[in-house]
């Protein structure tokens, strides 16, 4: 039985979707829990509970993953593409508003990002947790989805809309 931000969850009577909020670094973040099955083992729910307790660490890992991707320069598959896409779309005034400058470096890029959602998919080994990180929702519907396995290890970063 999981009791927390999703409410009480009975592993033998699952709904497909639960949602809630959790505080990460003083900011309320939308969270959701997604099941394909109608029942699941108690140990899998306990794993979700452990990851919920470690959400601050996952947030830190998310920023570190995006930072590491940025460091790949031309080999970056997501961070650089995400930034370039927005630079191509935004007017100079919007760029200055988002970044505080038109001279964008790693620090200004990372500081402009925020975590908007954490999704839990306990039945998916590769995308057990997905953290959505993006520029303000007011300026874009594009985000980077940072995927972690059931041990909280990075598996993939993708850009989505």
Secondary structure, DSSP 8 states (H G I E B T S, - for coil): -EEETTEEE-TTS--SEEEEEEEETTEEEEEEEE-SSS---HHHHHHHHHHHHTHHHHHHHHHHHHHHHHHTGGG-SSHHHHHHHHHHHS-HHHHHHHHSSSS--HHHHHHT-EEEEEEE-TT-STTSEEEEEES-TTT-S-EEEEEE-TTS-EEEEEEE-
